[in-house]
Amino acid sequence: MKSIAIIYGSSTGNTKHAAQLVAEKLAGYSPVLKDIADVSSEELLEPDILILGCPTWSIGELQDDWDTFFPQISKLDLTGKTVAFFGQGDAEGYPDTFVDALGILYDEFAKTGCTFIGEVSTEGYTFDDSQALRNGVFVGLPLDEDNESDKTDKRIEAWVNSLKQYLD
Ligand SMILES: Cc1cc2nc3c(=O)[nH]c(=O)nc-3n(C[C@H](O)[C@H](O)[C@H](O)COP(=O)(O)O)c2cc1C
């Protein structure tokens, strides 16, 4: 079985909550759960699978702790590692920059040699634009605790199930 780390940044707790749900649903894989504020770049080299959570803040920007960590990302060699993203956004309040942070992280991690998993269809999401789209699909799992908290658990459940084929 592959080793998994779930690493999140969260300013008001919503992505932390989502990260805990992801960890619960992957309990059989014994993932480690960490806040990016407490993580060194060396720790990102340890697991086989990195599941990374980042909400979008400041109109299309990374959450603060991810923003602080950001310059270290492109220096990592994640060849042979697998990366998936999830993150909170607000599609009603910020419809033109919905979950942009996922796309910002995706572009930076693309420089590390990693392989990406966990893309998600736009079906069921209402927004105008997002930097998290590549070829018409989200690069990771968008969550919207501000408007659609009732959908969070089911969205995470379906996404985690879609990841499992890569985790054995
Ligand atoms: C000032 C401000 C700016 C925000 N900017 C965006 C944005 O550009 N895009 C987006 O999807 N959500 C945006 N959000 C919504 C947050 O991503 C959302 O509230 C999220 O749940 C916060 O996650 P956290 O509790 O893990 O920090 C913004 C929220 C605030 C208060």
The ligand as an SDF file (V2000), in Angstrom:
LIG
                    3D

 31 33  0  0  0  0  0  0  0  0999 V2000
  -11.9000   38.2340    1.1550 C   0  0  0  0  0  0  0  0  0  0  0  0
  -12.2610   36.8950    0.5690 C   0  0  0  0  0  0  0  0  0  0  0  0
  -11.8200   36.5810   -0.6980 C   0  0  0  0  0  0  0  0  0  0  0  0
  -12.1760   35.3440   -1.2810 C   0  0  0  0  0  0  0  0  0  0  0  0
  -11.7920   35.0930   -2.5750 N   0  0  0  0  0  0  0  0  0  0  0  0
  -12.2550   33.9630   -3.1760 C   0  0  0  0  0  0  0  0  0  0  0  0
  -12.0010   33.7180   -4.5490 C   0  0  0  0  0  0  0  0  0  0  0  0
  -11.3730   34.5080   -5.2510 O   0  0  0  0  0  0  0  0  0  0  0  0
  -12.4650   32.5680   -5.0950 N   0  0  0  0  0  0  0  0  0  0  0  0
  -13.1880   31.6530   -4.3830 C   0  0  0  0  0  0  0  0  0  0  0  0
  -13.5930   30.6330   -4.9470 O   0  0  0  0  0  0  0  0  0  0  0  0
  -13.4490   31.8570   -3.0570 N   0  0  0  0  0  0  0  0  0  0  0  0
  -13.0090   32.9780   -2.4480 C   0  0  0  0  0  0  0  0  0  0  0  0
  -13.2850   33.2020   -1.1270 N   0  0  0  0  0  0  0  0  0  0  0  0
  -14.0740   32.2010   -0.3710 C   0  0  0  0  0  0  0  0  0  0  0  0
  -13.2070   31.2660    0.4820 C   0  0  0  0  0  0  0  0  0  0  0  0
  -12.3650   30.4630   -0.3200 O   0  0  0  0  0  0  0  0  0  0  0  0
  -14.1280   30.3660    1.3000 C   0  0  0  0  0  0  0  0  0  0  0  0
  -14.7770   31.1260    2.2720 O   0  0  0  0  0  0  0  0  0  0  0  0
  -13.4390   29.1720    1.9380 C   0  0  0  0  0  0  0  0  0  0  0  0
  -14.4060   28.3210    2.4980 O   0  0  0  0  0  0  0  0  0  0  0  0
  -12.3960   29.5400    2.9800 C   0  0  0  0  0  0  0  0  0  0  0  0
  -11.6980   28.3670    3.3140 O   0  0  0  0  0  0  0  0  0  0  0  0
  -10.8620   28.2080    4.6800 P   0  0  0  0  0  0  0  0  0  0  0  0
  -11.8650   28.3060    5.8130 O   0  0  0  0  0  0  0  0  0  0  0  0
  -10.2870   26.8340    4.5970 O   0  0  0  0  0  0  0  0  0  0  0  0
   -9.8320   29.2720    4.7190 O   0  0  0  0  0  0  0  0  0  0  0  0
  -12.9390   34.4150   -0.5370 C   0  0  0  0  0  0  0  0  0  0  0  0
  -13.3560   34.7490    0.7530 C   0  0  0  0  0  0  0  0  0  0  0  0
  -13.0370   35.9670    1.2980 C   0  0  0  0  0  0  0  0  0  0  0  0
  -13.5610   36.3100    2.6700 C   0  0  0  0  0  0  0  0  0  0  0  0
  1  2  1  0
  2  3  1  0
  2 30  2  0
  3  4  2  0
  4  5  1  0
  4 28  1  0
  5  6  2  0
  6  7  1  0
  6 13  1  0
  7  8  2  0
  7  9  1  0
  9 10  1  0
 10 11  2  0
 10 12  1  0
 12 13  2  0
 13 14  1  0
 14 15  1  0
 14 28  1  0
 15 16  1  0
 16 17  1  0
 16 18  1  0
 18 19  1  0
 18 20  1  0
 20 21  1  0
 20 22  1  0
 22 23  1  0
 23 24  1  0
 24 25  2  0
 24 26  1  0
 24 27  1  0
 28 29  2  0
 29 30  1  0
 30 31  1  0
M  END
$$$$
